Amino acid sequence: MLELPIAEIKHTAWTADVYEPSDDTFLLVDALQQDVVTWSDFSNGAPTVLELGCGSGYVSCSLALMMQHMCMRAQMLAVDHSCAAVEATRQTLQNHKVDHVVEVIQSDLTRSLHSNLVGHVDL
């Protein structure tokens, strides 16, 4: 398996009001790491990647680091309804120097994004 960079927990931000990276977070990142090499064949160009409920930003950050390492472009969005989670995600991305790669949005998840995403989200 190709060794890909992922977010470092010591550079990941969260508070008592933000979901702390846990076993399910790490399992998802492991699965994404194993599958990232198959993503290079998106038939409609750069994929759109959406994380709903981004919490600390660990998953989006890890994915941004992996895709950057693979020289893959994507439109990446991290969305959460919590101000604290949005701030934590921004801090996590900044700490890993990928804050320019992921757009972080505070929203009630899909309501305000629905019309822009229908038929356009790949992952």
N, C-alpha and C positions, 0 to 999 in steps of 0.2 A: 504494500500500500504506500502511496506517495505521502511523504511527511509534509503536512500543510500547517501553517501557523494558525493559531486560534487565540482568542482573547485570554489575557492573563487575569486570574481572579484577583491578584493583588492590585491590579489597575482598573478593576471593575467597581463602579459606584452603586451604592444602594443605601437606603435608610430603613427605619422601621415601617415606613409607609410604602415601600417598594419591594416587590417580590425578589427575594435573594436567590441567586443561582443555586440550584439544587440538583439532585440526581436526574430528574426529568430534563432539566436544561442540558446537562452534560451528555445524556443519551441522545438528545436531538442533535447536538453539535457533532457527536461521534457519527451519527447516521449521515449528516450532511457531509462530513469529511470523507466518508466512504463513497459517497455518490457524486461528489463534485466533478470528477473527471467525465461523467456522462453529460454534463451540462453544456459542453462546448458545441453541441450540435443543435442549438435552438434554431429552428427553421425560419423564424421571423425576426432574426437579428438579436439584439441585446434583450435579455429577459427583464421582466418587471418582477421584483422580489418584494413581498409585503410581509411584515411581521406585525400581526395584530396583538396588542397586549405586550409591548416590548419590555416592560419592567426595567431591569437594570441595563438592558441593551447588550447583554452578553452574547445572545444568539446572533443578532444583527451585526455586531462587531466582529464576531468570529467569522461569519459568512463574508463580510467585507474584506477581512484579512486573507481568507482563502482565495476569493475571487481576484483580489489584487495580485496575489502570489502567482495565480494562473494566468495573469494578464487578460482577465475577462472583464468586460464592461457589463453593467446592468443598471437599471433604474431601481434604486433601493429605497424603500420607505419603511420607517419604524413608527408605529402608531400606538398611542395609549391615551386613555381618558384622564389619567392622573397627572397633574402638574409635576408631582414629585418624581414619577416614573420618567416623564419626558426629560426633566432636568438630569436625572441619573443616567439615562441613555446618552444624552449629549455629552456628559462628563466622561462616560466610559469610552465613547468614540474619540473624544479629544485626547484622552489619556493614551490611546492606542494609535493616535495620529491618522485616523480614518474618518474624522468628522466631516470632511469634504465629500465623502463617498455616499453617505446615508442621509437622506432627508428625514428629520424627526418632526412628527406632527402630533399636536394634541387634538384629539377628536373623540367623539363618542363612537369610535371605531368605524363602522361602515356607513353610517347615515350620510355624512357629508362627502364621502369618497365614492359611494356606490356608482354613480353615473360615469365616473372617470375610469372605473376599474372593470366594469362588466366586459368580459371577453378579452381582457388585456393582462391579467395576472397569470404568470407562469409558475410561480413557486411560492 
